[in-house]
Amino acid sequence: MTSKPAKCPVCGKPAQAEFRPFCSKRCADVDLGRWFSGDYRIPGAPAPIENDEKAERNDER
Ligand SMILES: [Zn+2]
């Protein structure tokens, strides 16, 4: 009855007052994570961290 409910910028669902402007804690975390990653354009795929061992080996002389 008040103003239109804002949409969650992450998933597009109606935002909840408790988590405004998001619909849930999860979406809030997702958005926060994007900002922390320093690149807001990343669609959300986490970079695989499986080259750790190889990188170490490549470093040996
Ligand atoms: Zn959401």
PDB file of the backbone (N, CA, C, O) and the ligand in Angstrom, with CONECT records:
HET     ZN  A 101       1
ATOM      1  N   MET A   1       0.828  -1.197   0.000  1.00  0.00           N
ATOM      2  CA  MET A   1       0.000   0.000   0.000  1.00  0.00           C
ATOM      3  C   MET A   1       0.866   1.252   0.000  1.00  0.00           C
ATOM      4  O   MET A   1       0.427   2.341  -0.368  1.00  0.00           O
ATOM      5  N   THR A   2       2.078   1.063   0.415  1.00  0.00           N
ATOM      6  CA  THR A   2       2.981   2.219   0.359  1.00  0.00           C
ATOM      7  C   THR A   2       3.471   2.374  -1.067  1.00  0.00           C
ATOM      8  O   THR A   2       2.690   2.250  -2.010  1.00  0.00           O
ATOM      9  N   SER A   3       4.717   2.636  -1.228  1.00  0.00           N
ATOM     10  CA  SER A   3       5.244   2.746  -2.583  1.00  0.00           C
ATOM     11  C   SER A   3       5.446   1.362  -3.175  1.00  0.00           C
ATOM     12  O   SER A   3       5.346   0.357  -2.470  1.00  0.00           O
ATOM     13  N   LYS A   4       5.725   1.310  -4.447  1.00  0.00           N
ATOM     14  CA  LYS A   4       5.985   0.027  -5.097  1.00  0.00           C
ATOM     15  C   LYS A   4       7.176  -0.667  -4.451  1.00  0.00           C
ATOM     16  O   LYS A   4       8.171  -0.026  -4.112  1.00  0.00           O
ATOM     17  N   PRO A   5       7.069  -1.953  -4.286  1.00  0.00           N
ATOM     18  CA  PRO A   5       8.207  -2.684  -3.729  1.00  0.00           C
ATOM     19  C   PRO A   5       9.369  -2.695  -4.713  1.00  0.00           C
ATOM     20  O   PRO A   5       9.200  -2.994  -5.895  1.00  0.00           O
ATOM     21  N   ALA A   6      10.540  -2.368  -4.208  1.00  0.00           N
ATOM     22  CA  ALA A   6      11.704  -2.360  -5.085  1.00  0.00           C
ATOM     23  C   ALA A   6      12.067  -3.787  -5.470  1.00  0.00           C
ATOM     24  O   ALA A   6      11.816  -4.735  -4.727  1.00  0.00           O
ATOM     25  N   LYS A   7      12.653  -3.911  -6.626  1.00  0.00           N
ATOM     26  CA  LYS A   7      13.086  -5.241  -7.042  1.00  0.00           C
ATOM     27  C   LYS A   7      14.512  -5.508  -6.592  1.00  0.00           C
ATOM     28  O   LYS A   7      15.361  -4.617  -6.584  1.00  0.00           O
ATOM     29  N   CYS A   8      14.749  -6.742  -6.221  1.00  0.00           N
ATOM     30  CA  CYS A   8      16.099  -7.137  -5.847  1.00  0.00           C
ATOM     31  C   CYS A   8      16.998  -7.026  -7.076  1.00  0.00           C
ATOM     32  O   CYS A   8      16.705  -7.625  -8.111  1.00  0.00           O
ATOM     33  N   PRO A   9      18.103  -6.257  -6.974  1.00  0.00           N
ATOM     34  CA  PRO A   9      18.983  -6.056  -8.122  1.00  0.00           C
ATOM     35  C   PRO A   9      19.736  -7.329  -8.514  1.00  0.00           C
ATOM     36  O   PRO A   9      20.351  -7.390  -9.579  1.00  0.00           O
ATOM     37  N   VAL A  10      19.685  -8.322  -7.666  1.00  0.00           N
ATOM     38  CA  VAL A  10      20.417  -9.555  -7.948  1.00  0.00           C
ATOM     39  C   VAL A  10      19.550 -10.545  -8.711  1.00  0.00           C
ATOM     40  O   VAL A  10      19.954 -11.058  -9.755  1.00  0.00           O
ATOM     41  N   CYS A  11      18.360 -10.811  -8.189  1.00  0.00           N
ATOM     42  CA  CYS A  11      17.536 -11.845  -8.811  1.00  0.00           C
ATOM     43  C   CYS A  11      16.228 -11.294  -9.355  1.00  0.00           C
ATOM     44  O   CYS A  11      15.524 -11.994 -10.085  1.00  0.00           O
ATOM     45  N   GLY A  12      15.882 -10.037  -9.012  1.00  0.00           N
ATOM     46  CA  GLY A  12      14.699  -9.426  -9.589  1.00  0.00           C
ATOM     47  C   GLY A  12      13.424  -9.692  -8.805  1.00  0.00           C
ATOM     48  O   GLY A  12      12.348  -9.243  -9.198  1.00  0.00           O
ATOM     49  N   LYS A  13      13.536 -10.410  -7.714  1.00  0.00           N
ATOM     50  CA  LYS A  13      12.356 -10.634  -6.883  1.00  0.00           C
ATOM     51  C   LYS A  13      12.065  -9.383  -6.062  1.00  0.00           C
ATOM     52  O   LYS A  13      12.944  -8.543  -5.869  1.00  0.00           O
ATOM     53  N   PRO A  14      10.840  -9.263  -5.584  1.00  0.00           N
ATOM     54  CA  PRO A  14      10.507  -8.116  -4.738  1.00  0.00           C
ATOM     55  C   PRO A  14      11.405  -8.069  -3.504  1.00  0.00           C
ATOM     56  O   PRO A  14      11.625  -9.079  -2.836  1.00  0.00           O
ATOM     57  N   ALA A  15      11.913  -6.879  -3.223  1.00  0.00           N
ATOM     58  CA  ALA A  15      12.838  -6.748  -2.099  1.00  0.00           C
ATOM     59  C   ALA A  15      12.090  -6.825  -0.778  1.00  0.00           C
ATOM     60  O   ALA A  15      10.938  -6.408  -0.667  1.00  0.00           O
ATOM     61  N   GLN A  16      12.769  -7.363   0.207  1.00  0.00           N
ATOM     62  CA  GLN A  16      12.213  -7.414   1.556  1.00  0.00           C
ATOM     63  C   GLN A  16      12.763  -6.248   2.365  1.00  0.00           C
ATOM     64  O   GLN A  16      13.934  -5.886   2.249  1.00  0.00           O
ATOM     65  N   ALA A  17      11.891  -5.668   3.187  1.00  0.00           N
ATOM     66  CA  ALA A  17      12.299  -4.498   3.956  1.00  0.00           C
ATOM     67  C   ALA A  17      13.533  -4.811   4.797  1.00  0.00           C
ATOM     68  O   ALA A  17      14.404  -3.961   4.978  1.00  0.00           O
ATOM     69  N   GLU A  18      13.595  -6.011   5.298  1.00  0.00           N
ATOM     70  CA  GLU A  18      14.690  -6.386   6.193  1.00  0.00           C
ATOM     71  C   GLU A  18      16.031  -6.402   5.467  1.00  0.00           C
ATOM     72  O   GLU A  18      17.079  -6.158   6.064  1.00  0.00           O
ATOM     73  N   PHE A  19      15.979  -6.692   4.174  1.00  0.00           N
ATOM     74  CA  PHE A  19      17.227  -6.843   3.418  1.00  0.00           C
ATOM     75  C   PHE A  19      17.345  -5.814   2.308  1.00  0.00           C
ATOM     76  O   PHE A  19      18.187  -5.947   1.420  1.00  0.00           O
ATOM     77  N   ARG A  20      16.506  -4.787   2.356  1.00  0.00           N
ATOM     78  CA  ARG A  20      16.506  -3.768   1.342  1.00  0.00           C
ATOM     79  C   ARG A  20      17.901  -3.364   0.908  1.00  0.00           C
ATOM     80  O   ARG A  20      18.757  -3.214   1.780  1.00  0.00           O
ATOM     81  N   PRO A  21      18.197  -3.177  -0.358  1.00  0.00           N
ATOM     82  CA  PRO A  21      17.242  -3.316  -1.461  1.00  0.00           C
ATOM     83  C   PRO A  21      17.165  -4.732  -2.023  1.00  0.00           C
ATOM     84  O   PRO A  21      16.714  -4.935  -3.150  1.00  0.00           O
ATOM     85  N   PHE A  22      17.599  -5.686  -1.250  1.00  0.00           N
ATOM     86  CA  PHE A  22      17.608  -7.063  -1.749  1.00  0.00           C
ATOM     87  C   PHE A  22      16.430  -7.850  -1.206  1.00  0.00           C
ATOM     88  O   PHE A  22      15.687  -7.366  -0.353  1.00  0.00           O
ATOM     89  N   CYS A  23      16.265  -9.070  -1.707  1.00  0.00           N
ATOM     90  CA  CYS A  23      15.127  -9.869  -1.286  1.00  0.00           C
ATOM     91  C   CYS A  23      15.525 -10.809  -0.160  1.00  0.00           C
ATOM     92  O   CYS A  23      14.670 -11.384   0.514  1.00  0.00           O
ATOM     93  N   SER A  24      16.824 -10.960   0.038  1.00  0.00           N
ATOM     94  CA  SER A  24      17.259 -11.892   1.067  1.00  0.00           C
ATOM     95  C   SER A  24      18.709 -11.617   1.433  1.00  0.00           C
ATOM     96  O   SER A  24      19.421 -10.904   0.726  1.00  0.00           O
ATOM     97  N   LYS A  25      19.123 -12.186   2.534  1.00  0.00           N
ATOM     98  CA  LYS A  25      20.513 -12.032   2.960  1.00  0.00           C
ATOM     99  C   LYS A  25      21.454 -12.579   1.896  1.00  0.00           C
ATOM    100  O   LYS A  25      22.530 -12.036   1.645  1.00  0.00           O
ATOM    101  N   ARG A  26      21.017 -13.666   1.281  1.00  0.00           N
ATOM    102  CA  ARG A  26      21.851 -14.311   0.282  1.00  0.00           C
ATOM    103  C   ARG A  26      22.142 -13.362  -0.885  1.00  0.00           C
ATOM    104  O   ARG A  26      23.287 -13.217  -1.313  1.00  0.00           O
ATOM    105  N   CYS A  27      21.101 -12.730  -1.379  1.00  0.00           N
ATOM    106  CA  CYS A  27      21.293 -11.814  -2.496  1.00  0.00           C
ATOM    107  C   CYS A  27      22.143 -10.624  -2.069  1.00  0.00           C
ATOM    108  O   CYS A  27      22.950 -10.119  -2.850  1.00  0.00           O
ATOM    109  N   ALA A  28      21.962 -10.183  -0.840  1.00  0.00           N
ATOM    110  CA  ALA A  28      22.778  -9.075  -0.346  1.00  0.00           C
ATOM    111  C   ALA A  28      24.244  -9.478  -0.352  1.00  0.00           C
ATOM    112  O   ALA A  28      25.116  -8.697  -0.732  1.00  0.00           O
ATOM    113  N   ASP A  29      24.498 -10.697   0.070  1.00  0.00           N
ATOM    114  CA  ASP A  29      25.876 -11.193   0.091  1.00  0.00           C
ATOM    115  C   ASP A  29      26.436 -11.302  -1.319  1.00  0.00           C
ATOM    116  O   ASP A  29      27.597 -10.975  -1.566  1.00  0.00           O
ATOM    117  N   VAL A  30      25.609 -11.758  -2.229  1.00  0.00           N
ATOM    118  CA  VAL A  30      26.050 -11.902  -3.617  1.00  0.00           C
ATOM    119  C   VAL A  30      26.467 -10.545  -4.174  1.00  0.00           C
ATOM    120  O   VAL A  30      27.518 -10.406  -4.798  1.00  0.00           O
ATOM    121  N   ASP A  31      25.622  -9.556  -3.933  1.00  0.00           N
ATOM    122  CA  ASP A  31      25.920  -8.226  -4.450  1.00  0.00           C
ATOM    123  C   ASP A  31      27.170  -7.676  -3.803  1.00  0.00           C
ATOM    124  O   ASP A  31      28.016  -7.076  -4.466  1.00  0.00           O
ATOM    125  N   LEU A  32      27.279  -7.885  -2.512  1.00  0.00           N
ATOM    126  CA  LEU A  32      28.454  -7.396  -1.789  1.00  0.00           C
ATOM    127  C   LEU A  32      29.706  -8.068  -2.332  1.00  0.00           C
ATOM    128  O   LEU A  32      30.735  -7.418  -2.519  1.00  0.00           O
ATOM    129  N   GLY A  33      29.618  -9.360  -2.582  1.00  0.00           N
ATOM    130  CA  GLY A  33      30.759 -10.094  -3.104  1.00  0.00           C
ATOM    131  C   GLY A  33      31.204  -9.545  -4.447  1.00  0.00           C
ATOM    132  O   GLY A  33      32.398  -9.483  -4.740  1.00  0.00           O
ATOM    133  N   ARG A  34      30.238  -9.147  -5.258  1.00  0.00           N
ATOM    134  CA  ARG A  34      30.590  -8.605  -6.568  1.00  0.00           C
ATOM    135  C   ARG A  34      31.399  -7.335  -6.408  1.00  0.00           C
ATOM    136  O   ARG A  34      32.384  -7.111  -7.112  1.00  0.00           O
ATOM    137  N   TRP A  35      30.968  -6.510  -5.475  1.00  0.00           N
ATOM    138  CA  TRP A  35      31.692  -5.256  -5.289  1.00  0.00           C
ATOM    139  C   TRP A  35      33.086  -5.527  -4.762  1.00  0.00           C
ATOM    140  O   TRP A  35      34.055  -4.892  -5.178  1.00  0.00           O
ATOM    141  N   PHE A  36      33.178  -6.468  -3.848  1.00  0.00           N
ATOM    142  CA  PHE A  36      34.480  -6.767  -3.261  1.00  0.00           C
ATOM    143  C   PHE A  36      35.428  -7.350  -4.298  1.00  0.00           C
ATOM    144  O   PHE A  36      36.639  -7.141  -4.227  1.00  0.00           O
ATOM    145  N   SER A  37      34.877  -8.077  -5.256  1.00  0.00           N
ATOM    146  CA  SER A  37      35.723  -8.688  -6.277  1.00  0.00           C
ATOM    147  C   SER A  37      36.340  -7.627  -7.162  1.00  0.00           C
ATOM    148  O   SER A  37      37.312  -7.895  -7.869  1.00  0.00           O
ATOM    149  N   GLY A  38      35.786  -6.423  -7.131  1.00  0.00           N
ATOM    150  CA  GLY A  38      36.386  -5.320  -7.872  1.00  0.00           C
ATOM    151  C   GLY A  38      35.924  -5.249  -9.310  1.00  0.00           C
ATOM    152  O   GLY A  38      36.342  -4.363 -10.056  1.00  0.00           O
ATOM    153  N   ASP A  39      35.074  -6.167  -9.702  1.00  0.00           N
ATOM    154  CA  ASP A  39      34.587  -6.153 -11.078  1.00  0.00           C
ATOM    155  C   ASP A  39      33.115  -6.507 -11.072  1.00  0.00           C
ATOM    156  O   ASP A  39      32.756  -7.680 -10.978  1.00  0.00           O
ATOM    157  N   TYR A  40      32.265  -5.504 -11.170  1.00  0.00           N
ATOM    158  CA  TYR A  40      30.840  -5.723 -11.036  1.00  0.00           C
ATOM    159  C   TYR A  40      30.263  -6.433 -12.245  1.00  0.00           C
ATOM    160  O   TYR A  40      29.101  -6.841 -12.225  1.00  0.00           O
ATOM    161  N   ARG A  41      31.058  -6.589 -13.301  1.00  0.00           N
ATOM    162  CA  ARG A  41      30.510  -7.187 -14.524  1.00  0.00           C
ATOM    163  C   ARG A  41      30.510  -8.702 -14.460  1.00  0.00           C
ATOM    164  O   ARG A  41      29.802  -9.358 -15.225  1.00  0.00           O
ATOM    165  N   ILE A  42      31.299  -9.261 -13.555  1.00  0.00           N
ATOM    166  CA  ILE A  42      31.357 -10.717 -13.443  1.00  0.00           C
ATOM    167  C   ILE A  42      29.970 -11.288 -13.195  1.00  0.00           C
ATOM    168  O   ILE A  42      29.311 -10.907 -12.228  1.00  0.00           O
ATOM    169  N   PRO A  43      29.520 -12.186 -14.044  1.00  0.00           N
ATOM    170  CA  PRO A  43      28.168 -12.742 -13.938  1.00  0.00           C
ATOM    171  C   PRO A  43      27.972 -13.600 -12.713  1.00  0.00           C
ATOM    172  O   PRO A  43      26.833 -13.890 -12.347  1.00  0.00           O
ATOM    173  N   GLY A  44      29.030 -14.012 -12.076  1.00  0.00           N
ATOM    174  CA  GLY A  44      28.832 -14.762 -10.845  1.00  0.00           C
ATOM    175  C   GLY A  44      29.554 -16.090 -10.818  1.00  0.00           C
ATOM    176  O   GLY A  44      29.408 -16.868  -9.876  1.00  0.00           O
ATOM    177  N   ALA A  45      30.341 -16.350 -11.867  1.00  0.00           N
ATOM    178  CA  ALA A  45      31.071 -17.605 -11.871  1.00  0.00           C
ATOM    179  C   ALA A  45      32.378 -17.456 -11.105  1.00  0.00           C
ATOM    180  O   ALA A  45      33.237 -16.665 -11.493  1.00  0.00           O
ATOM    181  N   PRO A  46      32.530 -18.190 -10.047  1.00  0.00           N
ATOM    182  CA  PRO A  46      33.765 -18.109  -9.273  1.00  0.00           C
ATOM    183  C   PRO A  46      34.943 -18.685 -10.047  1.00  0.00           C
ATOM    184  O   PRO A  46      34.824 -19.725 -10.695  1.00  0.00           O
ATOM    185  N   ALA A  47      36.070 -18.005  -9.974  1.00  0.00           N
ATOM    186  CA  ALA A  47      37.244 -18.484 -10.699  1.00  0.00           C
ATOM    187  C   ALA A  47      37.774 -19.762 -10.057  1.00  0.00           C
ATOM    188  O   ALA A  47      37.931 -19.830  -8.838  1.00  0.00           O
ATOM    189  N   PRO A  48      38.042 -20.751 -10.860  1.00  0.00           N
ATOM    190  CA  PRO A  48      38.563 -22.010 -10.311  1.00  0.00           C
ATOM    191  C   PRO A  48      39.969 -21.826  -9.757  1.00  0.00           C
ATOM    192  O   PRO A  48      40.830 -21.201 -10.376  1.00  0.00           O
ATOM    193  N   ILE A  49      40.174 -22.390  -8.574  1.00  0.00           N
ATOM    194  CA  ILE A  49      41.503 -22.250  -7.959  1.00  0.00           C
ATOM    195  C   ILE A  49      42.138 -23.626  -7.895  1.00  0.00           C
ATOM    196  O   ILE A  49      42.307 -24.201  -6.820  1.00  0.00           O
ATOM    197  N   GLU A  50      42.484 -24.141  -9.055  1.00  0.00           N
ATOM    198  CA  GLU A  50      43.037 -25.492  -9.076  1.00  0.00           C
ATOM    199  C   GLU A  50      44.445 -25.522  -9.649  1.00  0.00           C
ATOM    200  O   GLU A  50      45.067 -26.578  -9.758  1.00  0.00           O
ATOM    201  N   ASN A  51      44.934 -24.340 -10.013  1.00  0.00           N
ATOM    202  CA  ASN A  51      46.277 -24.270 -10.582  1.00  0.00           C
ATOM    203  C   ASN A  51      47.320 -23.941  -9.523  1.00  0.00           C
ATOM    204  O   ASN A  51      48.474 -23.639  -9.830  1.00  0.00           O
ATOM    205  N   ASP A  52      46.890 -24.007  -8.287  1.00  0.00           N
ATOM    206  CA  ASP A  52      47.790 -23.582  -7.220  1.00  0.00           C
ATOM    207  C   ASP A  52      49.055 -24.428  -7.217  1.00  0.00           C
ATOM    208  O   ASP A  52      50.165 -23.905  -7.121  1.00  0.00           O
ATOM    209  N   GLU A  53      48.880 -25.718  -7.321  1.00  0.00           N
ATOM    210  CA  GLU A  53      50.036 -26.607  -7.274  1.00  0.00           C
ATOM    211  C   GLU A  53      50.914 -26.410  -8.508  1.00  0.00           C
ATOM    212  O   GLU A  53      52.139 -26.320  -8.415  1.00  0.00           O
ATOM    213  N   LYS A  54      50.263 -26.345  -9.655  1.00  0.00           N
ATOM    214  CA  LYS A  54      51.021 -26.174 -10.898  1.00  0.00           C
ATOM    215  C   LYS A  54      51.823 -24.883 -10.878  1.00  0.00           C
ATOM    216  O   LYS A  54      52.992 -24.855 -11.264  1.00  0.00           O
ATOM    217  N   ALA A  55      51.181 -23.818 -10.426  1.00  0.00           N
ATOM    218  CA  ALA A  55      51.847 -22.525 -10.401  1.00  0.00           C
ATOM    219  C   ALA A  55      53.115 -22.623  -9.574  1.00  0.00           C
ATOM    220  O   ALA A  55      54.142 -22.030  -9.903  1.00  0.00           O
ATOM    221  N   GLU A  56      53.022 -23.384  -8.497  1.00  0.00           N
ATOM    222  CA  GLU A  56      54.185 -23.508  -7.639  1.00  0.00           C
ATOM    223  C   GLU A  56      55.304 -24.253  -8.381  1.00  0.00           C
ATOM    224  O   GLU A  56      56.480 -23.905  -8.277  1.00  0.00           O
ATOM    225  N   ARG A  57      54.914 -25.259  -9.110  1.00  0.00           N
ATOM    226  CA  ARG A  57      55.920 -26.049  -9.825  1.00  0.00           C
ATOM    227  C   ARG A  57      56.554 -25.225 -10.942  1.00  0.00           C
ATOM    228  O   ARG A  57      57.757 -25.314 -11.188  1.00  0.00           O
ATOM    229  N   ASN A  58      55.728 -24.422 -11.616  1.00  0.00           N
ATOM    230  CA  ASN A  58      56.256 -23.597 -12.694  1.00  0.00           C
ATOM    231  C   ASN A  58      57.294 -22.612 -12.181  1.00  0.00           C
ATOM    232  O   ASN A  58      58.123 -22.103 -12.935  1.00  0.00           O
ATOM    233  N   ASP A  59      57.229 -22.363 -10.909  1.00  0.00           N
ATOM    234  CA  ASP A  59      58.089 -21.335 -10.358  1.00  0.00           C
ATOM    235  C   ASP A  59      59.482 -21.886 -10.048  1.00  0.00           C
ATOM    236  O   ASP A  59      60.425 -21.124  -9.839  1.00  0.00           O
ATOM    237  N   GLU A  60      59.599 -23.196 -10.021  1.00  0.00           N
ATOM    238  CA  GLU A  60      60.906 -23.758  -9.664  1.00  0.00           C
ATOM    239  C   GLU A  60      61.894 -23.592 -10.811  1.00  0.00           C
ATOM    240  O   GLU A  60      61.524 -23.693 -11.981  1.00  0.00           O
ATOM    241  N   ARG A  61      63.140 -23.339 -10.471  1.00  0.00           N
ATOM    242  CA  ARG A  61      64.133 -23.100 -11.502  1.00  0.00           C
ATOM    243  C   ARG A  61      65.135 -24.259 -11.534  1.00  0.00           C
ATOM    244  O   ARG A  61      66.063 -24.250 -12.342  1.00  0.00           O
TER     245      ARG A  61
HETATM  246 ZN    ZN A 101      17.212 -11.508  -4.663  1.00  0.00          ZN2+
END
